[in-house]
Amino acid sequence: QSASKLPLVEASKFRSIGCPIYTFSVGSVASGGTQKDIGFTSITPNPSPVAIKATVKIQAKLNAPGFVNFPAKIRLKVDNQDVRVETFRLTKENDNEIEIETKAPDKPGEVKVRLELVDPPENQSTTLNDSIETYLNVTREGVRVLVLHKDSFELQ
């Protein structure tokens, strides 16, 4: 079944409920699915919110059609400051998962977290998706108190 017939199959599912469907075309017929591109599709700080100076993992997904096994250098910036650069081998065309671990800033508030491709390949179809950013909430952690009492099992 060709890709051009898939919308008709989906549209027929809505016929019985009387829902109007409006169509439009996107993309280029000339590309033929052979365009090469590395692009970020998602970014997630984990945990979020995070306590000041706590460890946080920045997780992201990249698509890399035409660049399977490419060693991608990824730069992590937190609050517009370079934190680190790590290299990841993109082993599949879609949903390559990367994870960079760092420490949260020492001040509470909302900070920008940015991942960007360092030295992208020149033969990509676009460079507009070579970076992605989000915001991370850094919170002031409360005081932790450990009470030890030798005379009683119950704390009063």
C-alpha positions as CSV (number, residue, x, y, z in Angstrom):
1,Q,0.0,0.0,0.0
2,S,1.5,3.4,-1.0
3,A,1.9,6.2,1.4
4,S,-0.6,8.3,-0.6
5,K,-3.5,5.9,0.3
6,L,-2.9,6.0,4.1
7,P,-4.8,9.3,4.6
8,L,-7.9,7.8,2.8
9,V,-7.9,4.9,5.2
10,E,-7.7,7.1,8.2
11,A,-10.4,9.5,6.8
12,S,-12.9,6.7,6.2
13,K,-12.9,6.0,10.0
14,F,-14.5,9.4,10.6
15,R,-17.2,9.0,7.9
16,S,-19.7,7.4,10.3
17,I,-19.7,10.2,12.8
18,G,-20.1,13.0,10.2
19,C,-16.9,14.7,11.1
20,P,-15.6,17.0,8.2
21,I,-11.9,16.5,7.3
22,Y,-9.8,19.1,5.6
23,T,-6.6,18.0,3.9
24,F,-3.3,19.7,3.0
25,S,0.1,18.6,1.8
26,V,3.4,19.1,3.4
27,G,7.0,18.3,2.4
28,S,8.4,17.9,-1.1
29,V,7.8,15.1,-3.5
30,A,11.3,15.6,-4.9
31,S,12.9,14.5,-1.6
32,G,12.0,10.9,-2.1
33,G,12.8,10.1,1.5
34,T,16.6,10.3,0.9
35,Q,17.3,13.5,2.8
36,K,19.9,13.3,5.5
37,D,19.4,15.1,8.8
38,I,20.3,14.9,12.4
39,G,17.7,16.5,14.6
40,F,16.6,16.6,18.2
41,T,13.0,15.6,18.8
42,S,12.7,15.8,22.6
43,I,14.5,16.9,25.8
44,T,13.7,16.0,29.4
45,P,15.5,17.0,32.6
46,N,15.2,14.2,35.2
47,P,14.2,14.9,38.0
48,S,12.4,18.2,37.5
49,P,12.2,20.1,39.7
50,V,15.6,19.4,41.2
51,A,17.2,20.6,44.4
52,I,20.2,23.0,44.2
53,K,23.5,21.2,43.6
54,A,21.7,17.9,43.1
55,T,22.5,15.5,40.3
56,V,20.2,15.9,37.2
57,K,20.1,13.8,34.0
58,I,19.4,15.6,30.8
59,Q,17.8,13.1,28.5
60,A,17.1,13.6,24.8
61,K,16.1,11.9,21.6
62,L,17.6,12.4,18.2
63,N,16.6,11.3,14.7
64,A,19.4,10.6,12.3
65,P,18.1,9.5,8.9
66,G,21.1,9.0,6.6
67,F,23.6,9.2,9.5
68,V,23.4,5.8,11.2
69,N,26.6,5.1,13.2
70,F,27.6,8.8,13.1
71,P,29.6,10.0,16.2
72,A,27.6,13.0,17.3
73,K,29.2,15.5,19.6
74,I,26.6,17.0,21.9
75,R,27.2,20.2,24.0
76,L,25.2,20.7,27.2
77,K,24.6,24.3,28.3
78,V,22.9,25.2,31.6
79,D,21.9,28.9,32.1
80,N,23.9,29.8,28.9
81,Q,27.1,28.3,30.4
82,D,29.0,25.5,28.7
83,V,28.9,22.5,31.0
84,R,30.3,19.6,29.0
85,V,30.6,18.0,25.5
86,E,30.0,14.3,25.1
87,T,30.1,12.0,22.0
88,F,27.3,9.6,21.3
89,R,27.2,7.1,18.4
90,L,23.8,7.3,16.7
91,T,23.0,3.7,16.1
92,K,19.5,4.0,14.5
93,E,17.7,6.3,12.2
94,N,15.0,7.3,14.8
95,D,14.8,7.8,18.5
96,N,18.5,7.6,19.4
97,E,18.5,8.2,23.2
98,I,21.2,10.3,24.9
99,E,21.8,11.2,28.5
100,I,24.1,13.7,30.1
101,E,24.5,13.9,33.8
102,T,25.4,17.2,35.6
103,K,24.9,19.1,38.8
104,A,22.1,21.6,39.2
105,P,23.0,25.2,39.7
106,D,23.6,26.5,43.3
107,K,20.9,29.1,43.1
108,P,17.1,28.3,43.0
109,G,15.0,29.5,40.1
110,E,14.2,28.6,36.5
111,V,17.3,28.0,34.3
112,K,17.5,27.3,30.6
113,V,19.0,23.9,29.6
114,R,20.2,23.5,26.0
115,L,21.6,20.7,24.0
116,E,23.3,21.4,20.7
117,L,25.1,19.4,18.0
118,V,28.8,20.3,17.8
119,D,30.4,20.2,14.3
120,P,27.2,19.0,12.4
121,P,27.8,17.2,9.1
122,E,27.8,19.5,6.1
123,N,25.5,17.4,4.0
124,Q,22.4,17.7,6.3
125,S,19.2,18.9,4.7
126,T,18.7,21.5,7.5
127,T,20.5,22.8,10.6
128,L,17.3,24.3,12.2
129,N,16.9,21.2,14.4
130,D,20.5,20.9,15.6
131,S,19.7,22.2,19.0
132,I,16.9,22.0,21.6
133,E,16.2,23.7,24.9
134,T,13.9,23.6,27.8
135,Y,13.7,25.1,31.3
136,L,14.6,23.4,34.6
137,N,13.2,24.4,38.0
138,V,15.8,24.5,40.7
139,T,14.4,24.5,44.2
140,R,15.9,25.3,47.5
141,E,15.8,22.0,49.5
142,G,14.4,22.1,53.0
143,V,16.5,21.3,56.1
144,R,16.9,17.7,56.9
145,V,17.1,16.8,60.5
146,L,18.0,13.4,62.0
147,V,16.9,13.0,65.6
148,L,18.5,10.2,67.7
149,H,17.3,9.6,71.2
150,K,18.7,6.8,73.3
151,D,16.2,6.7,76.2
152,S,13.0,6.1,74.3
153,F,11.5,4.6,71.2
154,E,9.0,7.4,70.7
155,L,10.0,10.9,69.9
156,Q,8.0,13.5,71.8
